[in-house]
Amino acid sequence: MGIGSKLSILMKKKGTNANEVAQKADIPPQTIYSLIRRDAKKVDIDSLIKIARVLGVNAEYFSDDYEPQTIAAHHDDYQFTEEELDEIEEFKRYVLSKRKK
């Protein structure tokens, strides 16, 4: 899968479009449209970094070798009140609710 395909999927996931990303990244919209249309495998690194920052990923996300890392949050070492534990559970439900179904 090329950079353009990954970019297109990520923009849909983030609920944005090429014009918004281009404006926030301070690059021409045509650059993004061209990446998507050609499904580019190579791109100017400065543009890629700007796009990645706008979309909240690192530039490596667009690499064919990219494998996301799972980060676990544990709270076993801390003494939380029952109210704090409820709040933590509520936050976990909130984060999970933002996933695309």
Phi, psi and omega in degrees: 000131182277174180299320181299317179296314179297320179297315180298314179297316181295320178297319178297316180299322182274355179068040180228180180223175185299320181296317179295315180298315180300317180297313181292328181274353181059047175227159180294138177303327180301330178299315181291314178302321180294318178301317182290313183298316182276348188048053187307145173259340179230146181206156175302126186298323179297318178295317180298317179296317179298316180297314180300316179299316180299322183270000175075030176232168173269163183299333179296339178307326185275357180283148176294335183269003185292130173232118181298146177262140176266130179243124180256141177250119179248148178230025181293332184277358185244151175260104179258149174286165178300322178296318179294320178296321176297319179294321177297315178298320178298319179294320178299318178297320178299311181300316180294328181291340180280350179292146175290138181260000000 
